[in-house]
Amino acid sequence: MNMTNGPSPSASGASGSRGGSASKTERPRYGTWVRMRRVRLVALATVACFAGSALTFVSPWFRLFLLPGVLFGYITLILLLSVYRLGRCGGDYQQRIHRFIAEEAGPRPGEVLDVGCGSGSLAIAVAQAAPECTVVGVDLWDENWEYSQEQCRENARRSGVADRVTFQQQSAAALAFSDASIDTVVSCMTFHEVRDAPDRADAVAQALRVLRPGGRFVFVDVFTDSAYYSSPEHVREVVARAGCSITQESSLRELLPLPYPLRHSKVLGHATVLAGRCP
């Protein structure tokens, strides 16, 4: 994950960086947070269930396939609509969220770390919003996701910021940066996906560990979803133990109106903006 999916100049527009302007004929390929393999599997299950229910002429018991068919069909619809809304044709909400984070981070000089950079969208948006900064994006890019380090580099090149944005393969649970070495840390919809940390909030602590005194952090994640975090209070305690203070804690849909189905609890309904500073 490594919704999110928002404003500063578009990530697909021209960049004011020293790297020059992005090509007018090549747009970055960011994709969306929704894994298309999952969409295909659920869609296949839907078709299989309805195909099974069509065999009721053999036995009435085949009607039982209708119930899971409807359920899988609903999930498929939610996933497909999410892909549409997050993408360029449906409002470009993934990019809007990333540009929103970039604006919240501010046009500060120094080094910025994007934890869980995915396809590079947020890292590039930050570089475009803050021409004096350099950005490092880190991700595992494992087989569970449809992103790659090479895709990130190509997107940075196409956006004209390749000279200020680099990408490294690292786990959010064990960042290979020294303590207090980064000026700004951002992350979007990543921490809840960190499965090599016993507590998802440990990844939050790891991101704050590398923040310099006076540094700023802006995180978006499903901090209110009990499926991933024991409680929002626990996340606040982790931030306090890291020596940082929270200046903003708001539901994403309050700050950026989200259309259906992005505001659904299984999509971005629990997404929270958590921002603050390290004294």
LINPEPE-V939932 format. One record per residue. N is the residue number from 1. RES is the residue in one small letter. SS is DSSP state (a for helix, b for strand, c for the rest). Layout:
BEGIN
n:N res:RES ss:SS
n:N res:RES ss:SS
END
This chain:
BEGIN
n:1 res:m ss:c
n:2 res:n ss:c
n:3 res:m ss:c
n:4 res:t ss:c
n:5 res:n ss:c
n:6 res:g ss:c
n:7 res:p ss:c
n:8 res:s ss:c
n:9 res:p ss:c
n:10 res:s ss:c
n:11 res:a ss:c
n:12 res:s ss:c
n:13 res:g ss:c
n:14 res:a ss:c
n:15 res:s ss:c
n:16 res:g ss:c
n:17 res:s ss:c
n:18 res:r ss:c
n:19 res:g ss:c
n:20 res:g ss:c
n:21 res:s ss:c
n:22 res:a ss:c
n:23 res:s ss:c
n:24 res:k ss:c
n:25 res:t ss:c
n:26 res:e ss:c
n:27 res:r ss:c
n:28 res:p ss:c
n:29 res:r ss:c
n:30 res:y ss:c
n:31 res:g ss:c
n:32 res:t ss:c
n:33 res:w ss:c
n:34 res:v ss:c
n:35 res:r ss:c
n:36 res:m ss:a
n:37 res:r ss:a
n:38 res:r ss:a
n:39 res:v ss:a
n:40 res:r ss:a
n:41 res:l ss:a
n:42 res:v ss:a
n:43 res:a ss:a
n:44 res:l ss:a
n:45 res:a ss:a
n:46 res:t ss:a
n:47 res:v ss:a
n:48 res:a ss:a
n:49 res:c ss:a
n:50 res:f ss:a
n:51 res:a ss:a
n:52 res:g ss:a
n:53 res:s ss:a
n:54 res:a ss:a
n:55 res:l ss:a
n:56 res:t ss:a
n:57 res:f ss:a
n:58 res:v ss:c
n:59 res:s ss:c
n:60 res:p ss:a
n:61 res:w ss:a
n:62 res:f ss:a
n:63 res:r ss:a
n:64 res:l ss:a
n:65 res:f ss:a
n:66 res:l ss:a
n:67 res:l ss:a
n:68 res:p ss:a
n:69 res:g ss:a
n:70 res:v ss:a
n:71 res:l ss:a
n:72 res:f ss:a
n:73 res:g ss:a
n:74 res:y ss:a
n:75 res:i ss:a
n:76 res:t ss:a
n:77 res:l ss:a
n:78 res:i ss:a
n:79 res:l ss:a
n:80 res:l ss:a
n:81 res:l ss:a
n:82 res:s ss:a
n:83 res:v ss:a
n:84 res:y ss:a
n:85 res:r ss:a
n:86 res:l ss:a
n:87 res:g ss:c
n:88 res:r ss:a
n:89 res:c ss:a
n:90 res:g ss:a
n:91 res:g ss:c
n:92 res:d ss:c
n:93 res:y ss:a
n:94 res:q ss:a
n:95 res:q ss:a
n:96 res:r ss:a
n:97 res:i ss:a
n:98 res:h ss:a
n:99 res:r ss:a
n:100 res:f ss:a
n:101 res:i ss:a
n:102 res:a ss:a
n:103 res:e ss:a
n:104 res:e ss:a
n:105 res:a ss:a
n:106 res:g ss:c
n:107 res:p ss:c
n:108 res:r ss:c
n:109 res:p ss:c
n:110 res:g ss:b
n:111 res:e ss:b
n:112 res:v ss:b
n:113 res:l ss:b
n:114 res:d ss:b
n:115 res:v ss:b
n:116 res:g ss:c
n:117 res:c ss:c
n:118 res:g ss:c
n:119 res:s ss:c
n:120 res:g ss:c
n:121 res:s ss:a
n:122 res:l ss:a
n:123 res:a ss:a
n:124 res:i ss:a
n:125 res:a ss:a
n:126 res:v ss:a
n:127 res:a ss:a
n:128 res:q ss:a
n:129 res:a ss:a
n:130 res:a ss:c
n:131 res:p ss:c
n:132 res:e ss:c
n:133 res:c ss:b
n:134 res:t ss:b
n:135 res:v ss:b
n:136 res:v ss:b
n:137 res:g ss:b
n:138 res:v ss:b
n:139 res:d ss:b
n:140 res:l ss:c
n:141 res:w ss:c
n:142 res:d ss:c
n:143 res:e ss:c
n:144 res:n ss:c
n:145 res:w ss:c
n:146 res:e ss:c
n:147 res:y ss:c
n:148 res:s ss:c
n:149 res:q ss:a
n:150 res:e ss:a
n:151 res:q ss:a
n:152 res:c ss:a
n:153 res:r ss:a
n:154 res:e ss:a
n:155 res:n ss:a
n:156 res:a ss:a
n:157 res:r ss:a
n:158 res:r ss:a
n:159 res:s ss:c
n:160 res:g ss:c
n:161 res:v ss:c
n:162 res:a ss:c
n:163 res:d ss:c
n:164 res:r ss:c
n:165 res:v ss:b
n:166 res:t ss:b
n:167 res:f ss:b
n:168 res:q ss:b
n:169 res:q ss:b
n:170 res:q ss:c
n:171 res:s ss:c
n:172 res:a ss:c
n:173 res:a ss:c
n:174 res:a ss:c
n:175 res:l ss:c
n:176 res:a ss:c
n:177 res:f ss:c
n:178 res:s ss:c
n:179 res:d ss:c
n:180 res:a ss:c
n:181 res:s ss:c
n:182 res:i ss:b
n:183 res:d ss:b
n:184 res:t ss:b
n:185 res:v ss:b
n:186 res:v ss:b
n:187 res:s ss:b
n:188 res:c ss:b
n:189 res:m ss:c
n:190 res:t ss:c
n:191 res:f ss:a
n:192 res:h ss:a
n:193 res:e ss:a
n:194 res:v ss:c
n:195 res:r ss:c
n:196 res:d ss:c
n:197 res:a ss:c
n:198 res:p ss:c
n:199 res:d ss:c
n:200 res:r ss:a
n:201 res:a ss:a
n:202 res:d ss:a
n:203 res:a ss:a
n:204 res:v ss:a
n:205 res:a ss:a
n:206 res:q ss:a
n:207 res:a ss:a
n:208 res:l ss:a
n:209 res:r ss:a
n:210 res:v ss:c
n:211 res:l ss:b
n:212 res:r ss:b
n:213 res:p ss:b
n:214 res:g ss:b
n:215 res:g ss:b
n:216 res:r ss:b
n:217 res:f ss:b
n:218 res:v ss:b
n:219 res:f ss:b
n:220 res:v ss:b
n:221 res:d ss:b
n:222 res:v ss:c
n:223 res:f ss:c
n:224 res:t ss:c
n:225 res:d ss:c
n:226 res:s ss:c
n:227 res:a ss:c
n:228 res:y ss:c
n:229 res:y ss:c
n:230 res:s ss:c
n:231 res:s ss:c
n:232 res:p ss:a
n:233 res:e ss:a
n:234 res:h ss:a
n:235 res:v ss:a
n:236 res:r ss:a
n:237 res:e ss:a
n:238 res:v ss:a
n:239 res:v ss:a
n:240 res:a ss:a
n:241 res:r ss:a
n:242 res:a ss:c
n:243 res:g ss:c
n:244 res:c ss:b
n:245 res:s ss:b
n:246 res:i ss:b
n:247 res:t ss:b
n:248 res:q ss:b
n:249 res:e ss:b
n:250 res:s ss:b
n:251 res:s ss:b
n:252 res:l ss:a
n:253 res:r ss:a
n:254 res:e ss:a
n:255 res:l ss:a
n:256 res:l ss:c
n:257 res:p ss:c
n:258 res:l ss:c
n:259 res:p ss:c
n:260 res:y ss:c
n:261 res:p ss:c
n:262 res:l ss:c
n:263 res:r ss:c
n:264 res:h ss:c
n:265 res:s ss:c
n:266 res:k ss:c
n:267 res:v ss:c
n:268 res:l ss:c
n:269 res:g ss:c
n:270 res:h ss:c
n:271 res:a ss:c
n:272 res:t ss:b
n:273 res:v ss:b
n:274 res:l ss:b
n:275 res:a ss:b
n:276 res:g ss:b
n:277 res:r ss:b
n:278 res:c ss:b
n:279 res:p ss:c
END
